[in-house]
Structures are given as structure tokens and as C-alpha cells.
Amino acid sequence: MKLAMDKLCIVFSSAFDIIEKEQLGASEYHSMRVAALCADVGRKLGFDDDAVTGIATCALFHDNALTEYHLSLIDGEEREKNMILHCTKGQSNVSWLPFKKSIDGFITYHHERGDGAGPFKKKEGEISIEAAIIAAADAIDATHRLQTITHDKLQSLKDRIYSNAETYSTRGAINSILQILDHEILESLNDENIFQTLDVVFSILLIRSQK
């Protein structure tokens, strides 16, 4: 049953990505890359399997409140309000999923930045590391489209990210991503590999949860 739920989550996330691509110009499989990258960072930081499941699933659905996000891109008095609604409704929409550990704030704060420029004006230390990691992975992929980065451009990309860390997320979250972002990870995020990458992530978590 859990495996079926995991695969269903991937299907829904893929559908959201298609809508984002068509309506907002987002790159294909964006949410799936964010989820895979967050899972890799979580494992590197020593998260247990339940915690990795939580951050990976929230990353898959970080932009599920698409209507509010679309409205937040329109200039006007309601712009900031709609961005906040995008984050809070996105959090509420995943609250029914059967997480074993708290996911409080993971999606609510996924647009916060280390310099306080996010919709809630949170800075480093004021949001959970999980929310900061999702914010970092989201911003990095949205800005640089990781599936297009060739191996010879990887170090240049990492240098740019390091130099502008607080415009993506908190310094701590950015450093965690930079530590694991290598050629192998980059290859796993390619369009040709992303479905298999994410399938392996959730399959491993399922096997471990059954032991």
C-alpha cells in the first residue's frame, strides 16, 4: 500500500510539473528534481528514513497551491498576500498525508531566504533546516535548471551559488547542498534519469520501513 501511495505521489507531482511548465514556464520535472536533491541532502545530514520521507514528499508537493502562486506573480496589492496563501495552503494540502514525523513549516517557509526577503521575512535560524533545504533546492533548480548543467559547468555553478547563498535560502542549507552536488548527483537529475532516481529513493525507504 505504501509503495502504491509513493508512486501516486510521484504521478501527482509530475502532473503539477506539467501545469507549471505550460502556465508558468517552469522546467519539466522541476518538483521531482527538488525532491531527489532534498532526499540526498537529508541522507547526508543523517536524517532517518521517516525524516527523509517527510522532506522528499513535501519537496514533491512544494508548489501544489498553483492557483495562489499564479496570482502572486500578478502585480497589485494582493501580490504578497497571494504568495503567503500559496505557501500556507500548500502546507495545509499535504497535512492529510500519513507522515510519521512532523512536517510543520516545510512548505509554509519554502520561499524564505537567508536575507529575510521571503514572504514571511524569516532569516537564518528562524525556520527549520528542512524548510530551508526545500527552499534552497527549489530556488537553485528554478534559477539554473539543473538538468541542463553539464559536468564542465558544475564548479562554476557551485561558485555562483556560494557567492549568492542568501538569495536562494539560508547559508546552512546552501552549504549542505553544495557538499553533495557532484557529477553523480547531477547525472541523476537529468530528465532521462529523474523518474528512476525518485523511484529508487522511495523504494529504498519502503524496504527499510518494512524491516
C-alpha positions in Angstrom: 0.0 0.0 0.0 2.8 2.4 0.9 4.6 1.7 -2.4 1.4 2.5 -4.3 1.0 5.7 -2.3 4.6 6.7 -3.1 4.1 6.1 -6.8 0.8 8.0 -6.7 2.6 11.0 -5.1 5.1 10.9 -8.0 2.3 10.8 -10.5 0.5 13.8 -9.0 3.8 15.7 -8.7 4.5 15.1 -12.4 1.1 16.5 -13.2 1.8 19.6 -11.2 5.1 20.0 -13.0 3.3 19.8 -16.4 0.9 22.5 -15.4 3.7 24.7 -14.1 5.6 24.2 -17.3 2.6 25.1 -19.5 1.3 28.0 -17.5 4.4 29.4 -15.7 7.3 28.4 -17.9 8.8 26.1 -15.2 11.2 23.4 -16.3 9.9 19.9 -16.8 10.2 17.6 -13.7 11.2 20.5 -11.5 9.5 19.2 -8.4 10.9 15.8 -8.9 14.4 17.2 -9.1 13.8 19.2 -5.9 12.6 16.1 -4.1 15.5 14.0 -5.2 18.0 16.6 -4.2 16.4 17.1 -0.8 16.5 13.4 -0.2 20.2 13.3 -1.0 20.9 16.2 1.4 18.7 14.7 4.1 20.7 11.4 4.0 24.0 13.3 4.0 22.9 15.2 7.2 22.0 11.9 8.8 18.2 12.1 8.7 16.5 8.8 9.5 14.2 7.2 6.9 11.0 8.8 8.2 12.6 12.3 8.1 13.9 11.7 4.5 10.4 10.6 3.5 8.9 13.8 5.0 11.3 16.2 3.3 11.2 14.4 -0.1 7.4 14.2 -0.1 7.0 17.8 0.9 9.5 18.8 -1.8 7.5 16.9 -4.4 4.4 18.9 -3.4 6.1 22.2 -2.6 4.2 24.1 -5.3 0.8 22.2 -5.0 -1.1 25.5 -4.4 -0.6 26.6 -8.0 -3.6 29.0 -8.3 -2.2 31.1 -5.5 1.3 31.0 -6.9 0.0 32.1 -10.3 -1.9 35.0 -8.7 1.3 36.0 -6.7 3.0 36.8 -10.0 0.5 39.4 -10.9 1.4 43.0 -9.9 -1.0 44.6 -7.5 -2.0 45.0 -3.8 -2.8 41.3 -3.4 0.6 40.0 -4.7 2.3 39.4 -1.4 -0.9 38.1 0.2 -1.2 35.5 -2.6 2.3 34.4 -2.1 1.6 33.8 1.6 -1.5 31.9 0.6 0.5 29.8 -1.8 2.8 28.7 1.0 0.2 28.2 3.7 -2.4 26.5 1.6 0.4 24.3 0.1 1.2 23.2 3.7 -2.4 22.6 4.5 -2.9 20.5 1.4 -0.3 17.9 2.4 -1.3 17.7 6.0 -3.6 14.7 5.4 -0.7 12.5 4.3 0.4 9.9 6.8 3.8 11.3 7.9 5.5 9.6 10.8 7.3 12.8 11.8 6.3 16.4 11.9 6.5 18.4 8.6 5.4 21.6 10.3 6.5 24.6 8.2 8.3 22.6 5.5 6.2 24.0 2.7 5.0 27.2 4.6 8.5 28.5 4.5 9.8 27.2 1.2 10.2 30.7 -0.2 12.1 32.2 2.7 15.6 33.5 2.1 18.6 34.0 4.4 18.4 37.7 3.9 14.8 37.9 5.1 13.5 38.6 1.6 10.8 35.9 1.7 7.1 36.4 2.1 7.3 35.8 5.9 10.6 37.8 6.3 12.2 34.8 8.1 16.0 34.7 8.3 18.6 32.1 9.1 17.8 30.3 12.3 14.1 31.2 12.2 12.9 28.3 10.0 13.6 24.6 10.2 16.6 23.1 8.3 14.1 21.0 6.2 12.2 24.1 5.0 15.5 25.8 4.3 16.7 22.8 2.2 13.5 22.7 0.2 13.8 26.5 -0.4 17.4 26.1 -1.5 16.8 23.2 -3.8 13.7 24.9 -5.3 15.4 28.2 -5.9 18.6 26.6 -7.3 16.7 24.4 -9.8 14.3 27.1 -10.8 17.1 29.6 -11.4 19.7 27.3 -13.1 17.7 24.3 -14.4 20.0 21.6 -13.1 19.1 19.2 -15.8 20.9 21.5 -18.3 24.1 21.8 -16.3 27.0 19.9 -18.0 29.8 18.4 -15.9 32.3 21.1 -17.0 29.9 23.8 -15.8 29.3 22.3 -12.3 32.1 24.1 -10.4 31.2 27.4 -11.9 27.6 26.9 -10.9 28.6 26.0 -7.3 30.8 29.1 -7.1 27.9 31.3 -8.2 25.5 29.7 -5.7 28.0 30.0 -2.9 28.6 33.7 -3.6 24.9 34.5 -3.6 23.8 31.9 -1.0 21.3 34.1 0.9 19.3 35.0 -2.3 18.5 31.2 -2.5 18.0 30.2 1.1 19.9 30.1 4.3 23.7 29.7 4.3 23.4 26.5 6.2 21.0 24.9 3.7 23.1 26.1 0.7 26.3 24.7 2.2 24.6 21.3 2.7 23.5 21.2 -1.0 27.0 22.3 -2.2 28.6 19.5 -0.2 26.6 16.8 -2.1 26.2 18.4 -5.5 28.7 16.4 -7.6 28.7 14.9 -11.1 26.9 11.7 -10.0 24.0 13.8 -8.4 23.9 16.0 -11.5 23.5 12.9 -13.7 20.7 11.5 -11.5 18.7 14.8 -12.0 18.7 14.6 -15.8 15.3 14.3 -17.5 16.3 10.8 -18.7 17.1 9.6 -15.1 14.8 11.5 -12.8 11.9 9.0 -12.7 14.3 6.2 -11.9 16.1 8.3 -9.3 13.0 9.2 -7.4 11.6 5.6 -7.7 14.8 4.3 -6.1 14.6 6.9 -3.3 11.1 5.8 -2.3 11.7 2.1 -2.9 14.7 2.1 -0.6 12.7 4.0 2.1 9.9 1.4 1.7 12.2 -1.6 2.1 13.8 -0.1 5.2 10.5 0.7 6.7 9.4 -3.0 6.4 12.5 -4.3 8.3 
